[in-house]
Amino acid sequence: MEQSFYSPLIPNQFYHIFNRGNNRENLFYTAENYHYFLKKYDCYLSDYLDTYAYCLLPNHFHLLVKVKDIEVFKVSAFLKLGQPIEDPSEIISEAFRRFFMSYSKAINKQTARTGSLFQKNFKRKQIQHDAYLMTCAKYIHQNPQKHGICEDFKTYSYSSYGRILVEKPTKLMKTEVLNWFGSKNGYKDVHHSLKSDNNIIEKIIIEA
């Protein structure tokens, strides 16, 4: 059965999450916009999601995340959302809604636009087999080159590809990602191959 792009978000499960600008409009206009997006994402979502990979492109973004255990974020949900929401998927959806609203408000003010900046519902696709995690991370990181935004995805500033290789503590799950590939060299080698397994891609990827 085909998995819904709007299925519930289940604790302790991995997801590929995607959203784009409303009517395919840009989400990002300046370098500061990209940094502000990540700052707001951290503020609104880091209590509920562990982030393993991301890529921000002018009119859309991709995330590879794992939903934390519900007991970890129930207290945060009550403090931030102001009410005891028991359904983890509802908690995360509300956090995303507030995140999108906060970011949209800043962009609308900057560009003198009105209305919704993001498509109404963000897509998500559960990754049900650990073997697919490497393929999903690779796909997300290669996205800028795939869309012709840059000639070499390794030089793109607004993805987690390079950050994962930097030995600096962050909330990004760097060690875990490198362990999927066996080592830093394994991570680089797999990413540098532009060949993809189409059968795997179709199961885990949300196309932009």
N, C-alpha and C positions, 0 to 999 in steps of 0.2 A: 504494500500500500504506500502511495506517495505521501511523504511527510509534509504536513502543513507548514507554511512559512510563518504562521501565527500560533503555533502550538504552545502550550504552557511551558514555562521555564522551570525545570526541576532541579532541586538542590543536588550538588555534587556531580552535575553533568556538564559536559562541554558543549558550546554552541558557537557557530559562525553567525555573527550579527551584522546586519547591513541596513543602512538607510541612505536616502539621497535627498537632494533639494527638491522642494515642491516644483512641479513642472520642469524638473531637471535644471533648475536655477542653481547658481553657485552657492556653496555654503561658506567658502573661504575666499577672501579678497586680498589679504595681506599676510605676511609672515606672522604677525602678531595674532591674527585670527586663529591660526593653527595651534599656537601655544595656549591661547585663551580657551579653546575647545578642550584641549587635554586637561587644563587646570580645572575647568568646570566638570568634566567627566570624572576626574578624581574626586572632586568634592561631592558629587551626587551619587556615584556608582561604586566607589571602591569599597564601601562597607558590605556590598552585596555580591560583587564579582571579583574574581582574580583574572587579570589580563595577561595573556600569553603572547599576543601579536596584534598589531593594528596597522592600518594604513589610511591616511587622510588624503583624499584627492579633491580637486576643486569643487565638484558637485556631489560627492558621495564619500562614504567611509566604510571600512571593514574592521571588524573586531573578532578576535578569537578569545573566548572567555570561558571560565568555569564558574558556575553558580556556587557560592559558598554554602556550607551547611546552614540550615535554617536557624538553628540555635545560635549561630554566630551573629546573625544580623537582626534578630527579633527586637533586641533592645535598641539598636540604632534606628530601626524602622519606627519604633514608637517615639523616640526622641525627635527624629527628623520629620516624620510625616504627621505626628500629632495624634495618632490613633492606633490601636492594636490591630493591625492587619495580619491575619493568620496565613493567608494564601501567599506563598513565596513569589509566584508569578505575578500576582497583583502588586506586591511590594515593589518588585523590580520595574514593572511597567509604569508604576506611578513615579518612581525615581527617574526613569528615562523621560517621562513627560515633563517633569520639573526641570530636568537638565536641558531638554530641547527648548523649553520656554525661556529659560534664563539666557541661553546662548542666543536664541532668536532675537530677544529684546535688544541685546547689544548690537547685533548685525543690522537689525532694522533701523536702529538709531544711527549707526555709522553710514548706512547707504540710503537713508531717507525712504525706506520702503515700508509697506504695510502688509499685513496678512501672514499666513503660515509660511515659515521658512522650510520646514521639513515635511516630507510626506507623512500623512497622519499616523500610519502604523509602521513601526520598524520591523523588518523581517528577521527571522531567526531560524536556523536549521541545526538540529541536534547532531552532534558527531558521536555515533554510537560505538565506534571501534577505535581503540587507541592507535592502531596502525595508520589511521587516516589523519592524525594530528599533524604529522610532518607535511603531508600534502597540502593541508589547509593553510598552514603557516607559510609555506613556500608560495602558494597561490596569492595569498594576501600581500606578501612582500613584493612579488613580481608585478602586481597590478599597475603601477605607474608606467612601466615599460610596455606592458600589454596594451594600454590605452594611448600610447604615444606621447605621454606627458614628459618623459625623459628617455634618453638613449640607454641608460644603464640604471636599473632599479637600485643597485648598490649605492649609488650616489644620491638617491632621493632623500630629502631632509625630513619628510613627514611620515616616516614609517618606523617600525621598531626593528628593522633589519640590522642596522648598525648599532643601535642601542643595546641589543642583546649581546653584542661582542665586547662591549665596554665593561670593564670590571669596576663598576660603581654601583653601590646599593640604591635600588629604586623599588617601587611597588611592582614593576614589571617582572614576571616570573621567568627571569633569565636562565637561572640554573636548570630549572625543569625543562625549558625548551631545548637547551644544549644537550641535556641528557637524552632527549628523544632522538637526537642525531648522533649520539655517542661521544662527540667532542666538538670543539670549535671548528676543527678542520672538516669533520663530517657535516656540520651545519653549512659551512661555506660550499663544500663540494656538491651537496644536494641542491642548494639554492642556485648554484652557477649553471646547473643543467636546466635549460629552458624546455626540455621535453616533459610532457605530463602524461599520466595515466588517465585517459578520458573516462574510463569506467569508474575510477575512484572520484574524479572531479565531479561527475554528475551526481554522486551520492552526497557530497558534503559541501558543495559550493553554491552560493547564491550569486548568480551573475549580476553584474552591475548594469 
